[in-house]
Amino acid sequence: MSVADQALPPSVGRAILRFMETPDNATEAPAPTGIAAQDWATASAEPQYRAAVVDLLGALAYGELAAFERLAEDAKLAPTLADKAELAKMASAEFHHFERLTDRLTAIDTEPTAAMEPFAKALDDFHRQTAPSDWLEGLVKAYVGDSIASDFYREVAARLDSDTRSLVLAVLDDTGHGNFAVEKVRAAIEADPRVGGRLALWARRLMGEALSQAQRVVADRDALSTMLVGGVADGFDLAEVGRMFSRITEAHTKRMAALGLAA
């Protein structure tokens, strides 16, 4: 049994993994209906939906805080002063996103630390298990890991109320790390093609760890998992969860190509 199977309830885990293995048959997103067509004041009257949003914002907020910390650490590995300054700028942008999310949690009468706490261990474990050994691995981790998380949250955002959706999409704005990572990694591979094989293996490991970690987090939070497999978020059934993971995997393959790596 895979790590992902162990993380989810058996029936849900097997179904999600089965759908992940099917060809991508994504279609254009339909016009918002149900909760997605409502504002926060209306949608939050449903207690389970409110709990799911608090979980989502808490997970996002801790993710942004962790990204800030990681970028600050990566800056220490930067080979040039210009690279160090660029990463510091990106870290600042991530912290600004963190502040927007904690401000929102406070505004909806939720203590930000309490909202983040359930997700801290899982994210800390992920970062500990995928600690980069050098500058290039750090760049690939940030590009691959952050992009997978952003893809996941954008998928979920389509099912959120209009106010929460706007906030989530705003904090997922690219800080510039993607283009920076692509430029540096491609240059390194051009200088030494042997680097490509090592980084491709590293990126594949990150993909698996990131998806497993995301599934574990969702499985541990009842309101969040209910929103994903149907019951709170309108139209987001189990089959759609599978298609979502297919789209995330396809996007990952395209990013690997942009880095000059084999998926």
C-alpha positions as CSV (number, residue, x, y, z in Angstrom):
1,M,0.0,0.0,0.0
2,S,1.3,3.4,-0.9
3,V,1.9,6.3,1.5
4,A,-1.1,8.1,0.0
5,D,-3.4,5.1,0.5
6,Q,-2.3,5.0,4.2
7,A,-3.1,8.7,4.6
8,L,-6.7,8.6,3.5
9,P,-9.6,6.5,4.6
10,P,-9.3,3.3,2.5
11,S,-12.2,3.8,0.1
12,V,-11.5,7.5,-0.5
13,G,-7.8,6.9,-0.9
14,R,-8.2,4.1,-3.4
15,A,-10.8,6.1,-5.4
16,I,-8.6,9.2,-5.5
17,L,-5.6,7.3,-6.6
18,R,-7.6,5.5,-9.3
19,F,-8.9,8.7,-10.7
20,M,-5.3,10.2,-10.6
21,E,-4.2,7.5,-13.0
22,T,-6.9,8.2,-15.6
23,P,-6.2,10.4,-18.6
24,D,-6.8,14.1,-18.1
25,N,-10.3,14.9,-19.4
26,A,-10.6,18.3,-17.8
27,T,-13.2,20.7,-19.3
28,E,-13.7,24.5,-18.9
29,A,-15.0,25.4,-15.4
30,P,-18.7,26.1,-15.4
31,A,-20.2,29.3,-14.2
32,P,-20.2,29.6,-10.4
33,T,-23.2,28.0,-8.7
34,G,-24.2,27.2,-5.1
35,I,-21.7,28.4,-2.6
36,A,-19.3,29.6,-5.3
37,A,-22.0,32.1,-6.3
38,Q,-22.4,33.5,-2.8
39,D,-20.5,36.0,-0.7
40,W,-18.9,35.2,2.6
41,A,-21.8,36.6,4.7
42,T,-24.2,34.2,3.0
43,A,-22.0,31.2,2.7
44,S,-20.6,31.3,6.2
45,A,-24.1,30.7,7.7
46,E,-23.4,27.0,7.0
47,P,-21.2,25.9,10.0
48,Q,-19.4,23.1,8.1
49,Y,-18.5,25.4,5.2
50,R,-17.2,28.0,7.7
51,A,-15.1,25.4,9.4
52,A,-13.7,24.3,6.0
53,V,-12.7,27.8,5.1
54,V,-11.0,28.4,8.5
55,D,-9.0,25.2,7.8
56,L,-8.1,26.3,4.3
57,L,-7.0,29.8,5.4
58,G,-5.1,28.3,8.3
59,A,-3.3,25.8,6.0
60,L,-2.5,28.6,3.5
61,A,-1.3,31.0,6.2
62,Y,1.1,28.4,7.7
63,G,2.3,27.5,4.2
64,E,3.1,31.2,3.5
65,L,5.0,31.5,6.8
66,A,7.0,28.4,6.1
67,A,7.7,29.7,2.6
68,F,9.0,32.9,4.1
69,E,11.3,31.0,6.4
70,R,12.5,28.6,3.7
71,L,13.4,31.5,1.3
72,A,15.3,33.3,4.0
73,E,17.2,30.0,4.6
74,D,17.8,29.5,0.9
75,A,19.2,33.0,0.6
76,K,22.1,31.8,2.8
77,L,23.0,29.3,0.0
78,A,22.8,31.9,-2.7
79,P,26.1,32.0,-4.8
80,T,26.0,35.7,-5.4
81,L,24.8,38.8,-3.6
82,A,22.3,39.5,-6.4
83,D,20.8,36.1,-5.9
84,K,20.6,36.6,-2.1
85,A,18.9,40.0,-2.6
86,E,16.4,38.5,-5.0
87,L,15.4,35.7,-2.6
88,A,15.1,38.2,0.2
89,K,12.6,40.2,-1.9
90,M,10.6,37.0,-2.6
91,A,10.6,36.1,1.1
92,S,9.2,39.6,1.9
93,A,6.3,39.0,-0.6
94,E,5.5,35.6,1.1
95,F,5.3,37.3,4.5
96,H,3.0,39.9,3.1
97,H,0.7,37.1,1.9
98,F,0.9,35.6,5.4
99,E,-0.2,38.8,6.9
100,R,-3.2,39.1,4.6
101,L,-4.4,35.7,5.6
102,T,-4.0,36.2,9.3
103,D,-5.8,39.5,9.0
104,R,-8.6,37.7,7.3
105,L,-8.8,35.1,10.0
106,T,-8.9,37.7,12.6
107,A,-11.7,39.5,10.7
108,I,-13.9,36.4,10.8
109,D,-13.4,36.0,14.5
110,T,-10.8,33.3,14.4
111,E,-7.5,33.3,16.2
112,P,-4.8,32.8,13.5
113,T,-2.5,30.6,15.5
114,A,-5.3,28.2,16.4
115,A,-6.2,28.0,12.7
116,M,-2.7,27.3,11.6
117,E,-1.7,24.8,14.4
118,P,-3.4,21.7,12.9
119,F,-1.2,22.0,9.8
120,A,2.1,22.9,11.3
121,K,3.4,19.4,12.0
122,A,2.5,18.0,8.5
123,L,4.1,20.9,6.7
124,D,7.2,20.9,9.0
125,D,7.5,17.2,8.4
126,F,7.4,17.7,4.7
127,H,10.1,20.3,4.8
128,R,12.3,18.2,7.1
129,Q,11.9,15.2,4.8
130,T,12.7,17.2,1.7
131,A,15.5,19.4,2.9
132,P,17.6,20.4,-0.1
133,S,21.3,19.5,-0.1
134,D,22.4,22.5,-2.2
135,W,21.3,25.7,-3.9
136,L,19.9,24.1,-7.0
137,E,17.8,21.5,-5.1
138,G,16.4,24.4,-3.0
139,L,15.4,26.2,-6.2
140,V,13.7,23.1,-7.6
141,K,12.0,22.4,-4.3
142,A,10.5,25.9,-4.1
143,Y,9.4,25.9,-7.8
144,V,7.9,22.4,-7.8
145,G,6.6,22.3,-4.2
146,D,5.1,25.8,-4.2
147,S,3.6,25.3,-7.6
148,I,1.8,22.1,-6.7
149,A,0.4,23.7,-3.6
150,S,-0.7,26.8,-5.6
151,D,-2.4,24.6,-8.2
152,F,-4.2,22.7,-5.5
153,Y,-5.5,25.9,-3.8
154,R,-6.5,27.4,-7.1
155,E,-8.6,24.3,-7.8
156,V,-10.3,24.6,-4.4
157,A,-10.8,28.4,-4.8
158,A,-13.2,27.8,-7.7
159,R,-15.6,26.3,-5.2
160,L,-15.3,29.0,-2.5
161,D,-17.5,32.0,-1.9
162,S,-16.6,35.0,-3.9
163,D,-14.9,36.9,-1.0
164,T,-12.7,34.0,0.1
165,R,-12.0,33.1,-3.5
166,S,-10.6,36.6,-4.2
167,L,-8.4,36.5,-1.2
168,V,-7.0,33.0,-1.9
169,L,-6.2,33.9,-5.5
170,A,-4.5,37.2,-4.5
171,V,-2.2,35.4,-2.0
172,L,-1.3,32.9,-4.7
173,D,0.1,35.6,-6.9
174,D,3.6,34.6,-8.2
175,T,6.4,36.3,-6.2
176,G,8.7,35.9,-9.2
177,H,10.3,32.7,-7.8
178,G,9.1,30.6,-10.7
179,N,11.0,32.6,-13.4
180,F,14.0,33.0,-11.2
181,A,14.2,29.2,-10.6
182,V,13.8,28.3,-14.3
183,E,16.5,30.8,-15.3
184,K,19.0,29.5,-12.7
185,V,18.3,25.8,-13.1
186,R,18.5,25.9,-16.9
187,A,21.7,27.8,-16.8
188,A,23.2,25.2,-14.4
189,I,22.1,22.3,-16.7
190,E,23.6,24.1,-19.7
191,A,26.9,24.5,-17.9
192,D,26.9,20.8,-16.7
193,P,24.3,18.5,-18.3
194,R,24.9,15.9,-15.6
195,V,23.1,18.1,-13.1
196,G,19.8,17.5,-15.0
197,G,19.5,13.8,-14.0
198,R,20.0,14.5,-10.4
199,L,17.5,17.3,-10.3
200,A,14.9,15.3,-12.2
201,L,15.0,12.6,-9.6
202,W,14.8,15.2,-6.9
203,A,11.7,16.8,-8.5
204,R,10.0,13.4,-8.9
205,R,10.5,12.8,-5.2
206,L,9.1,16.2,-4.3
207,M,6.0,15.6,-6.5
208,G,5.2,12.4,-4.6
209,E,5.9,13.8,-1.2
210,A,3.8,16.9,-1.9
211,L,0.8,15.0,-3.1
212,S,0.9,12.6,-0.2
213,Q,1.3,15.4,2.3
214,A,-1.7,17.3,0.8
215,Q,-3.8,14.2,1.0
216,R,-2.8,13.5,4.6
217,V,-3.7,17.1,5.6
218,V,-7.1,16.9,3.9
219,A,-7.9,13.5,5.4
220,D,-7.2,14.7,8.9
221,R,-9.7,17.6,8.7
222,D,-13.3,16.5,8.3
223,A,-14.7,19.8,7.1
224,L,-12.0,20.2,4.5
225,S,-12.3,16.7,3.2
226,T,-16.1,17.0,3.0
227,M,-15.7,20.1,0.9
228,L,-13.4,18.3,-1.5
229,V,-15.4,15.2,-2.0
230,G,-18.8,16.8,-2.1
231,G,-21.3,17.8,0.5
232,V,-20.2,21.4,1.1
233,A,-18.6,22.8,-2.0
234,D,-21.2,22.6,-4.8
235,G,-20.3,20.2,-7.6
236,F,-16.9,19.0,-6.3
237,D,-17.5,15.2,-6.1
238,L,-15.0,12.4,-5.9
239,A,-14.6,12.1,-9.6
240,E,-13.8,15.8,-9.8
241,V,-11.1,15.3,-7.1
242,G,-9.5,12.8,-9.4
243,R,-9.6,15.1,-12.4
244,M,-8.2,17.8,-10.2
245,F,-5.1,15.7,-9.4
246,S,-4.8,14.8,-13.0
247,R,-4.6,18.5,-13.9
248,I,-2.1,19.2,-11.2
249,T,0.1,16.3,-12.5
250,E,-0.1,17.7,-16.0
251,A,0.9,21.1,-14.9
252,H,3.8,19.6,-13.0
253,T,5.0,17.9,-16.2
254,K,4.9,21.2,-18.1
255,R,6.9,22.9,-15.4
256,M,9.5,20.2,-15.4
257,A,9.9,20.8,-19.2
258,A,10.3,24.5,-18.5
259,L,13.1,23.6,-16.1
260,G,14.7,21.4,-18.8
261,L,14.1,18.3,-16.7
262,A,12.3,15.0,-17.5
263,A,9.1,14.5,-15.6
